[in-house]
Structure formats: C-alpha cells, structure tokens
Amino acid sequence: MHKMTQPKLYPREGKLWIRFSLDGKQIRRPLNLDDTKPNTKLATTQIIPQMILKVHSGEFFNTTQEDKNKIPLIDDYIIKSFEMHKANRKQSTQKDCVGMYKNHIKEFFGTKRLNELKPSDIKIWQNTLLQRNLSPSRVKHVRNVLTVMYRDAQEDEIVDKNPFDLVRIPKILPTQINPFSLEDISNILSNATGWVKNFIALAFFTGARSGEMIGLKWEDINFKKKEIYINRTIKMGEISTPKTVSSIRSIDMLDTLMPFLEAQYSLTGKKNTYVFLNDNDEHIYDIKRVRDTHWKKVLKLSNLEYRPIYHTRHTFATVMIENNEDILWVSNMLGHVNSTMTLSKYARYIKRANKERATFLKDVA
C-alpha cells in the first residue's frame, strides 16, 4: 500500500502544476494546462481523481525502460535549448553560452539523460570548476546555461523539476574596486603612445565601457557641442546596441580629453569610419586584443601591477565622486539606470566633511 498525500494544485508561470508526497518522496508535475478557472475545475474533478486511482492500482509506477530511454541526453537537448533562445540573445552571448557548454559542461554531463542529473552531481561539478580557477561569478554564468535548459525541459514536460533549484550558487564576493590615482593616470598616459594613448585617455576621462569605446564612430563625436554619443558596442566582432537602454546616451567631452580626441582625429578622422582602427583600417575586433597587446604593456612600463582595463571606468567614477561632482552627472556618464545604482557601488568614495553630528541631542542626556 502506497502512502500518498492529497494532490494540490498551484500556478507556475501561467500554467497549472500539481504536487503531492508519495511514499515520502515529493512529486511535482506540470499538467500542461493554462491557469484558468475551467482548467482548475477539470484538474480537481477529473485529473486528480484519476491520478489517485492510478497510484492505488499500480499503473502510476509502470514506467518501462523504453519510456526512460525516450528522455534525451543533455548533449542533445542543449542544442534545442540554444536554438530556442537564439533570437533573444546577442550573437556574442549565444557564442559564449555554446563555449561554456563545450569547455565546462559537456565532459561532465553530456552523456547523462536529463532525469539523471542529481544535486550531488552539480555540487561536485561546481567545486571542480572552482578548483580549475574559474571565479564564482563565472561558475554562476556557466551553470545558468544548464538552468535555462532545464526550464525548457520542464516546459516541454520532459522533467518534473529543475535540479539546479536545489543547489546554491557559489558565494560571489563583491567586486574589489581598485581605482588608479591621479598620479597613476598621468604616469600611464606618459608611457602610452599613438592611438593607444588616446584610447586610454578616453577610458579614464569618460568612464565608458570598453566595447562602447571601440564601437565609436567619428559621427558620434561632436567637437562643437563637446559631446560624445554612445550608440553601439562591439564584442567579439559583433556590433550591437549597448548593454542597457540607459547605456544609449550622450556624454560630455571634458576639456582634459579634447586634445587626445583631436590627436586621434589626425590619425583616423579623414577615414570617416570608426575612431579606433586596427592595422587593416577596420574596427577593433574585441577589447581583449587591446588588453593583451597594449594595456598590459603600458602598465608594465608604468611599474604598476596589472588591473583589468575595466578599472579605468571605476577610476572615473571614484575620482569624480571624491571631488564632489554631481552624482546624477556621474551616473549619466556611466550609463547607469539611476543614481542609486551608482551610489551602491561608489558611495564610500564620497568625501564627508569633519562635522560634529547630532548636536541637538546634547541637552537630552
């Protein structure tokens, strides 16, 4: 005799699901019905009673090996998942997802069927990736490839649950911001030459993202109005829109930056294409090539320890905030959604005057 709790209906993403306990095991299944009153009545009056009857008759347990073999391998179903999300992802994001699967998932889980992956397998796998020096943040992105795939499999009624819902994401420590000082900026620029010097100046004096900078065209530079228009980004050769809607913006061309952009115009301005070009007069393919070929070299010449080029963006934000520039202006320059986002990252750099606080309480005690 099997012990079964009364099945309960619950909505999930607009669909009806059912859950119950069977011999101590929690069962969750989609009913492939929209969450409507008629369907709720149908499930309550017909589907649930039939399910209870099948449990007591034993029919519920008659799953043959042939049925089990119909569940696809992760290697096969991931292809379908990639195809389903292809239209909603940037090409570079899709390429990265495929790369993460091939490099960090396939060897572990590719030959498993979707219903065979256990939470313990995921925990061991995550630990292995961390031991291979992947950062917790990167592990989060890698596991998201499989998390999305399992959601797709749930919607297709191939599996009842997503095993990743039962496993915690590795703890991600806050990003350590290590901005350059004004002295460092001067040192770096003195050791850079040509277009690299102008590129680094643009990074330090606008806070723009790297992909946004290599995506700049001369038509985006307005010397008369002293404005720079951020309309596109380039990553892994793909030209696309910036990171978010708020990232499409107009930013100020500071007087400090003006001579560097004028110098760059003398190099590529007459070509009337991208501001920064490679040796073949084409846009730079990806920021990695600037980082590995030029940025590391300039830091070494400046006797500075390596820091990701993204820290030029952090530097712009912290320098401006430390010097009491308007937080709304800084937020717009960075392309943040709002100033709250900016403050959440950089509030500790706001200078506070030495002021005696809460003097009004002196007469209370």
N, C-alpha and C positions, 0 to 999 in steps of 0.2 A: 504494500500500500504506500503510495507516494504522498508526501506531505506538501500541500500546495496552499499558499495564501490566496485570498481573493484578488484577482487581477484588477488593477486600477489603470484608468486612462489618464493620460496627461499630454498636453500640447508641446510640440517642439518644432520651431521654425515653420509654423503654419500647418504642420501635419499631426496626426494622432498617433501616439505611441502607447504601448501597454507595458506594465511592469508587474512582476509578482515573484514570489520566492518559491522555488521547487526543490525540495529535499535540502534546504539550507542554501541553495545557490540562487543568486539574484539573476533574473531573466528580464531583459529589456528588448522589445521588438517593435519595429515600425509596422503600422497597419496599412501603409500606402493609401491613406485616406486624408483628405483635407480636414482641417479642424473646423467643422461646421456642426450645427445642431442636428441635422438629419443623420450625418455620419456618426455622431456621438450616440444617437439612439440606435443605429444599426449595430454599432460595436457592442453596446450594452445588452441589447435584446437577442442578438444572433451570434456574433463572432466570439464573444467571451464565453457564453454557454457551450458553444461547440469546442472551444479550446479546452475547457474544463473536462468535457466528455472524452476528448482525445487523450488527455493525461491519464484519466482513470482506466481507459480501455487499453492503454499502452501504445496506441497509434502515434502519439506525440513523439515517442522515442525511436520510431522505426526509420532512422536515418541510415541509408546504405553507404558503403564505401564509394559507390559510384556518385552519390549525391555530394559527398565530401570532395571528391576529385573535380567536381564542377566549379569549386571555388578557385579563382585564378591565383597564379603566383604573383608575388609583389612585382617581380621583374616585368610581368605582362601588364598588370593593371596600372602601373605607374605611367606607362605610355599613354593610356587612355586618359589618366588624370592630367598629364601635361597638355594633351590635346584639348581637353575641356577648358583649361584656363589660359590657353594661348592668346585668345583675343583680348583678355582683360589684363594681361601683363605686358610691361615693356619688353622689347626684344632682349635687352640686356638682362632683365630679371629672369626671363624664361631660360636664357642661356646659363645663368648662374644656377638656377634650380636643377637643370639637367646635369651640370657639372658636379654639383653637390651630391646628387644621387650616384653618379658614376664613381666619384672619388671617396665617398664616406658612407654610403649605404649599401650599395649593390653587393659587395663582398660579404656583408653580414647577413642580409635579409633577402637578397634577390631570389633565392630558390625556395623561400618559405611561402606557404599559402597564406592568404590574408587572415584566416582564422587561427593561424598557428603562432602568431607573434604574441608573446606574453610580456607583462610589465617587467618581469625579472630580466628578460632579454634586452629590453630597452634601457634599463638601469646599467647593465653591464656594458652595453654599447656606448652609452653616453660617457661612462668612465673611461672607456678605451679612447674615445675621441679627445677627451681632456688630457689623457696621458700622451697623446700624439701632439700635444701643444696647441690644439685648437682652443681659442678663447671661449668662455661660457657664452658670450654673445653669438659667436659663430656657430656653436653647437645648437643654440636656440634656432638659428636660421635653418640649419641642416634638418633638425627634427621637424620643423614646420613643413618641410616637403612631404614627409610621411603623414603628419597630422592632417593636412589638406586632403591627401589621397584617401585616408580612412574616412573622412567626412563624405567624400564622394562615394565610397563603398557603402556607407550607411544609407545614403540617399538611394542607391541602387539596390538596397536590401540584400547586399551580399554578406554583410556582417551586422551584428546587433549593437555592437559597442566599439568605441574607439579606445584602444589600449593606452594611447598617449594621455587620455584624460585621467589616468590613474598614476601617472609618473610625473614628478615635479621637474620643472625646468631647472637646469643648473643655476645656482645663485650668480647673478650678474652684478658685479661691483660697479658703483658709479664711475663714470669716465673720469680719469685723473687729468685735470686741466693743468697744463704746464706751459703757460704763455711765455713768450720771449719778452725781454725787457726792451726799452727804447734803445739802450746801448747795443743790445744784440741785433736789433733791426738794422741799425747803422752799420754794424760790423758785417752782417750778412750782405747787405747791398753793396758795400765796398769791395767785397770779394766775388761778386757776380758780375757778369759782363753780357753785352748784347741783349737779345730778346729775353734771355733768362732773367736778367736783372729787372727788366720791365715787368715781366710776369710776376716775379716775387713782390715787387712794389705794389702791383695791382692787388695781390693777395693780402698784403699787410694793411693797405690803406682803404680797402673796401669791405673786407670780411666775406667776400664772395666765395662760394663753393668752387672747388677746382674744376668740376665739369662745366660749371657756368662760365668760367673764365676761358676755357679752351673752346667754348661754344660761341664766344663773342665775335660778331662781325663789325666791320667799320661803320656800317649803317646803324649800329647800336650805340655808337659813341657820338655824343653831341658836345663838341668843344664850346660852342657858343653859349649853350644853356648850362654847361658844366654838369651834364647828366649822362648816366650810363644805363641802358635799358637791358634788363635781363629777360630774355625771351626763350632761350633754349639751353640745353645742356648736352654734353657728349660723354658717353661712357662706352668703352669697348667698341668704339667706332660708330655706335648708334646715336643718331641725332634725335633728340626727343624734347618734350616740354620739361621745365624744371621740376624739382621734387614735389612741390605742392602748388596749389593755386596762389597762395600768398607769396610764393617764390618768384612769380612773374611780377616784376616790379621795376621801378625807376629809382636809381640810387645816385647820390651826389658824387661828383668828381671833385675831391678835395684838392686844394691848391698844391699840396705836397705831392700829389700824384700826377698833376698836369705835365711836368717835364718828362716824366717816364713814358706817358702815353704819346707825347709829341715825338720822343725819340723812337718809339715803336712805329709811329706813323711813317717816319722816314725810311723804315725797313720794309713795311708791308702795305702801307696805306694806298699807294698807287695801284696795287693789285686789286683793290676794292673787293676783297673777299673776307676771310677770317683775319682777326687781329694777330693771332699767333699761328705761324705756319711751320711745317717741317721742311726738310731739305728738298722735298719734291713739290713745294708750294701747295701742300694740302693741309687741311686742318689736322691738328694733333689727334692721334687715334684714341689715346687714353691717358689719364693723369699718371698712370704707373710709369710711363716712359719718361715723363718729366721728373718724376720722383727718383727713379733708379739711375738715370743718366746724368741729371743736373743737380737736383736738390741735395742729394747725399754728398755730392762733391763739394758744393758750396758750404755746407755745414762743416765738413772736414777742414776746408780752408779757413773757416772762421773759428776753428778749435771749439766747436760746440757739439755736444752729444746729439745723436740722432733723435729727432722728433718727427712724427708724421707731418706732412705738409698741411694737413687739416688744422694744425695748431696755429697757423697764420690767422685763421678765422677766429679761434679762441683769443689770440693776441689782440686782434682788432677790438673785439667786444670788451675785453678786460681793460685795455688801455683807455678806451673811450669812457667806460663806466668809472674807472678810477679817477678820471679827470672831470667827472661831473657832467658829462654830456647827457642830453635828454634821453631817457630810456626808450621813449617812443621812437625817436630818430634812430637809435641803435637797433631797435627791433626791426624797423623797416629796412635798414641797410642789410641786415642779416636775412631778411625774408622770412622771419618768424610769423606764426599765425597771429600772435598778440604779444604784448609786453610781459604777460605772465610767464610765457614760455622762456623769454629772455631772462627774467628775474630768477626763475627756477634754476638756471644754470650759472648765473653770474652775480647774484645778489651779494655774495660775500666780498665782492670787489668794490662795493660802494663804500666810499670813504665817509666815516662818521666823525663829525667834529667832537672834540672833548667837551662834552656838555653834561652838567650835573642833572641827573634825571629825577623826576617825581619830587621836586622840591615842595609841591603842595601838600605832601604827606608829613612834613616835618612837625606840624602842630598837632598831628593826630595822636602820636605816641608820646 
